[in-house]
Amino acid sequence: MATTRFYPAKFEKEENVYNVTFRDVPEANTCGDDFEDALEMAADALLVSMDFYIEDGRAIPMPSEAKHGEVMIALPENNIFP
């Protein structure tokens, strides 16, 4: 049965954009024009980064607990594992 993993993301407003980074998946960096756009971009960046992990034969990192100010981004495992 597929479950959903949630990865903590840090959103930082810089001038007119929100930059997004993931502690557990450093390859998943992105930004958005506003917070809602950044949320969508974060989910996409997380998914694309996981594709690279799979293609490279690397272990998928487990998510850590969120720290103050971080937002949890969902990664449904059925999007990663067939």
N, C-alpha and C positions, 0 to 999 in steps of 0.2 A: 504494500500500500504506500503510495507516494505521500510525502509530508512536505511541509514548507519550512525552509530555513529562513531566518531573519538575520541580516547582516547590519551591523551598526555603521552609519554613514555620518560624516561631519559636513554640515552645510555652513559655508562662510560667505557672507555677503561682501562683495568687493565692487564698489562703485555701482554699476548697473547690472551686475550678474551675480549669481550664486555659484560658487565653486563647491564641488562635492568630492570627497575622498573617503576611502574605505581602509581602515586599519588592517583588516584581515585579508584584503585583496588589493594590494597596492597598485595593481595594474588598472583597477577600475577608478579612473579619474574622469570627471566630466564637469559640465557646467550647464546652467540654464538661464534664460532671460529673466525669469521670475521664479519664485519658490515652487509653484506647481510644475513649471517646465523642468526645473531641476530635479524634482521627484521622479518625473517620467524618464528623464535622461539617466538618473542614477540606476533605476531598475534595468534599463537597457544596457548601460555600461557593465553592470554586475553580470548580466547574462552573457554578454559578449566575452567578458574576461574569463568566465567559467568555460566557455567553448575553447579558449586557448589552453586552459589547464588540461582539458580532455584531449585535445589534439596533440599536446606535448607529452601526454602520458604522466602528468604530474597529479599528485593527490589534491583533491578539492579541499581547501582549508575549511575548518569548522568555524562557525561564527562565535565571536566572543560576546560577552554581555555589553550592553550599551553603557557608555559613560555619560555623565551629565551633558546635556545639550545635543547628543547624537539622536538620529532618527533611524529606526529599524526599517530596512528595505527588504521586502519579501522576495525570495527566490524559490518558487515551487520546484521540487525535485523532479517532477515529471517533465519539466522543461530541460533538465540536464541529463537525466538517465532514461533511456528508452524503456 
